[in-house]
């Protein structure tokens, strides 16, 4: 098959799908390998940028999605999107970050980290499709675990969880408490 036809097929699939299309799905459709698909999509994105087009193809985990460029949001939103945007509370952002950095974490573990009940927050994050059930953990009671979704990656602009900023490392004492003196000293040395 000709390269131009393959590019056209990939573009048509991404346009029509309106969702993240896994690389494996594209491989089956156009019958070329992952490396060549990624190379073609990168070339397509360069053309979209060079021609000042309003679309781009973004990478989300192990797939791609066609979307509008961020700089056109203010023009598109009033015309297209009349829905209320999810408003995430501080508690929801805390729980979401805990889940993002700890895939397959249980509700009890989230609550232990936050120090408060997280039932309502978890239900809200499930409703917004920012997290999903990741299966039951093989411990007493078989609690459900949670992980972030592709919707989370898209909302926060990440390609994968590996793109999350690295968390600072803290020293823990024998009581499993963060050593504050070390934190204060580190802050002083960073400011100087």
N, C-alpha and C positions, 0 to 999 in steps of 0.2 A: 504494500500500500504506500502511496506517496506521502511524504512528510506533511505537505499542505493539507491533505485530506485528513490525516491523523490529528493535526492541530485543530482543524474544524470540528472533528468529532469530539475531541476533548472539550473544546469551548462550548459546543452544543450541550454536552452532558452536564457540565458544570452550571451552565445557564439555566437549564431546565430543572435540574435537581433542587435548587434552592436550599441545599443542605451541604454538609461536608460529605464529599464522595471519597471513599477510601481508595488508596492507591491500587489495591488488589482489584477493585471494581473497574478501574480504568485499564489495568493490565488485561483483564478479560475482554473488555470492549474493543480495545485497539490492537491487542496481541503484540505488544512490545514490552520490554522489561522496565522495571522501576526507575533505573538510572536514566534511561532515555525519556521516560515520561517527565521526570523532574527537570531534565534539561530542556525539553520542549516548553514546559510551563514557565520556566525561568525566562526563556526567549520571548514567550508571549507577554509576560509581565514587562519586559524591557520595551517591547513595541507599544504596549498600553501607556507606558510612562513617556516614551519619546513622542508619541502622537497626542499627548495631553488628553488621553481618554478618561472617562469618568469611572472606569471599572478597574479592578485588579483581582488577582487570584491570590488568596492567602493560604498559608499552610496551617493546618490544625491537626496536631498530633500526627497520625499516619494517613492523612488525607488532605484534600484541597477543597476550597469553596470560592466561587466567584462572588464578589461583593463590590459595592461602590467604594470609592476612595473616601477616606476620612475627611478630607478637606471639603467635600461637598455635602457633608451631613446637614449643615445649617440650611441648605437649599432644599434638600430632599425631605427632611423631617416634617416641615409644615404641610407638605403635600401628601405624603404617604402615611406617616405613622400618627394616628390619632389616639393610640393606646397610652395608658399611663405607664411610665417606666417603673420597673421595680425600684423601690426605695429600700436600701439596705440599712438597717440600724447598726449601731456600733456593736451590739451583741451578735448580729448576723455576720458582720464582717470578721469578728473574732472567731466565731465558729467556722466560717468559711476558710479563713487562713489556717486554722488548725487542721482542717480536713485536707486542704491543698498540700500542706507539708507532711501530712501523715495519712497517705491513702490507706484504706481499709482500717479505719479507726472506728471504735464503737462509741455509742452515745455516752456510756459510763466513762470512757476515757476522755471524751470531750468535756464532760461535766467535771471530771477531776482536774483537768487543766484550767478550765474557766472558773471553777469554784462555785458554780450555780447551775440550776436546772437548765437544760438546753432543749427540752422537748419542742416548745413553740418555735424556736429558731430553726431547728432541724426541719420541722414541717414546712416552714416558710421557704427554706432553701430548696426543699424537694419540689414545692409548688412552682417556684421560679425556674426549675430545671437546672439549677447550678450545681446540685449534688445528686447522686443516685445511690441506690443500695448496691453494695459490692459483694454481697453474700454473707453467709453466717460464719462466725469464727468458731473454730473447733475447741471451745472451752465450755465449762459448766454453764448451762443455760442457753448455749448457742446464740449469743447476741448478734444482731445485725451490724454489719460494718458499712461505712460510707466512703465514697470517693467523689471527686469533682467530675464534671461532665465536659464535653466539648463546648457547650454553651458558656461555661465558666471561662474556658480558654479564650473564646471569642470576645466575651464581654470585657475581659481584662487585657486583651491584646497579646496573649502568649501563644506560641506554637505548640508548646508542650510544657509539662510541669518542670522539666529540666531548666526552663527559662526563668523560673522564680528566683528572686534575689536570695543570696545565701544568708542564712540566719547567723547572727553573732553567736560566738561560743562563750559560755559562762562557766565559771568555776563553781562546783557544788560542794558544800561541806558535808560532814558526816550525818547531819540531820536532813539531808536532801534539800537544803536551802541555798539560794544563790548568794555568793559571798559579795556583799555590798561594797566593802572596802576596795576590792579589786576593780569593781565597776567604776567607782569614783576616781580611782587612780588612773584608769584607762581613759576616762573622759578628760581629765586634766592634761594628760600627755598628748591627746589628740588635739586639744585646743591650742597647745603651745607649739 
